[in-house]
């Protein structure tokens, strides 16, 4: 989970860098939505615009939605690369930041979940090793409903937070009375 999340986060950051680079290098133009191309469950706007060189261009935007975000005939801002007017996008949040946000957001969630799971797993393994590190002869004994905790208390000097957890689990496991 941690590896997949990290990969998604890295891909999201790379795509965000591509969007920043595209936005900083792009020229602006006005365009018109001339059609809505339906694919699967979304409608993608087809935009026609005229770049600075004067040749009319048409492109299908990479961001589709359902219901459609644009209507046929609607005027939109267009960003395009001056040397490559075919590389164009609608000047809007979904077109520029939708994909990086999805990859980065999902990657972040899975990365955080993986870190939390690794941390919890490590804490559990540390707690288990501290309990097993107590010598067998020094381990608490049950005498009926009583338990002797001297070994756990003396082992508390080594790892007090782990031993305290073991003692509490022992005390909560049944009706046990603490005896000095």
C-alpha positions in Angstrom: 0.0 0.0 0.0 2.8 2.3 0.9 4.7 1.7 -2.4 1.6 2.2 -4.5 0.6 5.3 -2.7 4.1 6.7 -3.1 4.0 5.9 -6.8 0.7 7.7 -7.1 2.0 10.7 -5.2 5.1 10.9 -7.4 3.0 10.6 -10.6 0.7 13.3 -9.3 3.6 15.6 -8.6 5.1 14.9 -12.1 1.8 15.7 -13.7 1.5 18.9 -11.7 4.9 19.9 -12.9 3.9 19.2 -16.5 0.8 21.4 -15.9 2.9 24.2 -14.4 5.3 24.0 -17.3 2.5 24.0 -19.8 0.7 27.0 -18.2 3.9 29.1 -18.0 4.8 28.5 -21.7 1.3 28.6 -23.2 -0.3 31.3 -25.3 -3.9 32.3 -24.6 -6.7 32.4 -27.1 -10.5 32.4 -27.2 -12.3 29.3 -28.4 -15.8 28.0 -28.9 -17.2 24.6 -27.8 -18.4 23.2 -31.2 -19.4 19.7 -30.0 -19.6 17.4 -27.0 -18.0 14.1 -27.7 -19.6 11.3 -25.5 -17.3 8.5 -24.3 -18.4 6.0 -21.8 -20.0 8.0 -19.0 -18.7 11.5 -19.8 -19.0 14.3 -22.3 -15.7 15.8 -23.5 -15.9 19.3 -25.1 -14.5 19.7 -28.6 -13.2 23.3 -28.9 -12.3 25.3 -32.0 -9.9 28.2 -31.7 -7.6 30.4 -33.8 -4.0 30.7 -32.6 -1.8 33.7 -33.3 -0.6 32.2 -36.7 -4.2 32.4 -38.0 -4.9 28.7 -38.8 -8.1 27.5 -37.1 -7.5 24.5 -34.9 -9.8 22.0 -33.2 -9.1 19.7 -30.2 -11.0 17.5 -27.7 -10.3 18.5 -24.1 -8.8 15.8 -21.8 -11.3 16.6 -19.0 -14.8 15.2 -19.5 -17.7 15.3 -17.1 -21.3 14.1 -16.6 -23.3 16.2 -16.7 -21.3 18.2 -19.2 -19.4 21.2 -17.8 -19.7 23.1 -21.1 -22.5 23.7 -23.7 -22.1 23.8 -27.5 -21.6 27.4 -28.5 -20.0 28.4 -25.2 -16.9 30.7 -25.3 -13.9 29.3 -23.4 -10.3 30.4 -22.7 -7.8 28.2 -24.5 -4.1 27.6 -23.6 -1.8 26.3 -26.4 1.9 25.9 -27.0 3.1 28.5 -29.5 5.3 26.0 -31.4 2.6 23.3 -31.3 -1.0 24.7 -31.4 -2.3 21.1 -31.6 -1.2 20.8 -27.9 -4.1 22.8 -26.4 -6.3 22.7 -23.3 -9.2 24.6 -22.0 -8.0 27.2 -19.5 -9.8 25.8 -16.5 -9.1 23.9 -13.3 -10.3 20.4 -14.4 -8.3 20.5 -17.6 -5.1 21.7 -16.0 -5.2 20.2 -12.5 -7.8 17.4 -12.5 -5.5 14.5 -13.3 -2.6 15.6 -11.1 -5.0 16.2 -8.2 -6.6 12.8 -8.6 -3.2 10.9 -8.8 -1.6 13.1 -6.1 -4.7 12.9 -3.8 -5.2 9.2 -4.0 -1.4 8.7 -3.7 -1.3 10.8 -0.6 -4.2 8.9 1.0 -2.5 5.5 0.3 0.9 6.8 1.4 -0.5 8.0 4.7 -2.5 4.8 5.2 0.6 2.8 4.5 2.7 4.8 6.9 0.1 4.4 9.6 -0.2 0.7 9.0 3.5 0.2 9.1 3.7 2.3 12.4 0.9 0.3 14.0 2.5 -3.0 12.9 5.9 -1.9 14.2 4.4 -0.8 17.6 2.7 -4.2 17.9 5.9 -6.1 17.1 7.8 -3.9 19.7 5.2 -4.6 22.3 5.3 -8.4 21.6 9.1 -8.5 21.8 9.1 -6.6 25.2 6.7 -9.1 26.7 8.6 -12.1 25.4 11.9 -10.5 26.6 10.8 -11.0 30.3 12.5 -14.2 31.5 10.1 -17.1 32.0 11.0 -17.4 35.8 10.3 -13.7 36.3 7.0 -13.7 34.4 3.9 -13.0 36.5 2.3 -16.0 38.1 -1.4 -16.5 38.8 -2.2 -17.8 42.2 -6.0 -18.2 42.0 -7.4 -14.6 41.5 -4.1 -13.0 42.5 -1.1 -12.0 40.3 2.4 -11.1 41.4 3.7 -8.1 39.4 7.2 -7.7 40.9 8.9 -9.1 37.8 7.0 -6.8 35.5 7.7 -3.8 37.7 11.4 -4.6 37.8 11.5 -5.1 34.0 9.8 -1.7 33.7 13.1 0.0 34.2 14.2 -1.4 30.8 11.1 -0.5 28.8 8.5 1.0 31.1 5.9 1.9 28.4 5.9 -1.5 26.9 5.9 -3.4 30.2 3.1 -1.1 31.5 1.0 -2.1 28.4 1.7 -5.8 29.1 0.7 -5.4 32.8 -2.5 -3.6 31.8 -3.4 -6.3 29.3 -2.8 -8.9 32.0 -4.9 -7.0 34.5 -7.7 -6.5 32.0 -7.7 -10.1 30.9 -9.7 -11.3 33.9 -10.7 -10.5 37.5 -7.2 -10.1 38.8 -6.2 -8.5 42.1 -2.8 -6.8 42.4 -0.7 -7.9 45.3 2.6 -6.4 46.4 
